Amino acid sequence: QVQLVESGGGSVQSGGSLRLSCVASDNSYSRYSAGWFRQAPGKEREGVATVDTVGSIRYADSVKDRFTISRDNARNRLYLQMSSLKPEDTAMYYCGATPLYYSGGDYLARPSLSRYWGQGTQVTVSS
């Protein structure tokens, strides 16, 4: 069982930046596909950015050129640098992971493929 713990959420004004972090309890985390997902009230959970087991990165169109996903395998950490934040980015952000490889944008499109989830960190962007 892999434990994922997110941090870094908060409240910012439109145009601001935040950096989310996710730390995993498994030293094999570098071999997992991992990603950031978000869920706004009344909406389904959606993919924000993912990095697969071979290092390929995918972004949702809504965050391209504003968000950057990265991972520090030595520290079992996943990051999401968010810039130019908009009110529509307001959501609970979750770190997800799966030991399986999914090609293309499958993992981004299907958050349910995550085997493990963190508890979430809230991001609120005010206009």
C-alpha positions, -999 to 999 in steps of 0.1 A, spaced: 0 0 0 14 34 -11 7 64 10 5 97 -8 5 130 10 -1 163 -7 7 198 5 10 233 -9 -25 243 -15 -40 276 -4 -58 307 -15 -44 331 -41 -57 359 -63 -61 354 -100 -27 355 -117 -9 341 -87 12 310 -83 13 279 -61 34 249 -59 19 216 -49 39 187 -35 32 150 -31 54 127 -12 51 89 -16 58 63 10 72 38 -15 108 39 -26 98 24 -59 77 55 -67 99 64 -97 85 33 -114 49 45 -110 29 65 -134 18 96 -114 -3 126 -118 -22 155 -105 -60 155 -107 -86 180 -95 -122 180 -85 -144 211 -82 -177 210 -63 -204 193 -83 -179 181 -110 -162 149 -118 -125 144 -110 -104 154 -140 -68 150 -150 -45 180 -148 -11 166 -156 5 131 -156 40 116 -160 42 80 -169 67 53 -162 89 63 -191 88 99 -182 63 111 -208 43 141 -196 7 151 -205 -13 182 -196 -49 190 -198 -55 217 -225 -69 240 -198 -35 242 -180 -10 239 -208 17 266 -206 6 275 -171 13 244 -150 44 223 -149 46 188 -135 79 173 -123 91 146 -101 121 141 -78 126 103 -78 154 104 -52 129 120 -27 98 101 -39 81 134 -47 58 148 -73 53 185 -79 29 208 -97 40 243 -103 9 264 -111 12 299 -125 -12 324 -139 -39 309 -118 -75 315 -127 -107 312 -107 -117 282 -127 -86 264 -113 -103 264 -79 -107 227 -68 -94 200 -45 -62 188 -60 -52 151 -56 -20 133 -62 -26 99 -79 -4 69 -88 -5 36 -105 22 10 -109 9 3 -145 19 20 -177 -7 36 -198 2 49 -233 -8 82 -247 -32 103 -226 -51 74 -211 -41 81 -175 -48 118 -179 -82 111 -193 -92 84 -168 -84 94 -132 -100 61 -121 -69 43 -133 -52 55 -102 -46 28 -77 -35 52 -49 -48 86 -39 -37 113 -15 -61 131 7 -61 162 -14 -51 198 -10 -75 227 -16 -66 254 -42 -88 285 -42 -83 313 -67 -102 345 -63 -109 371 -90 
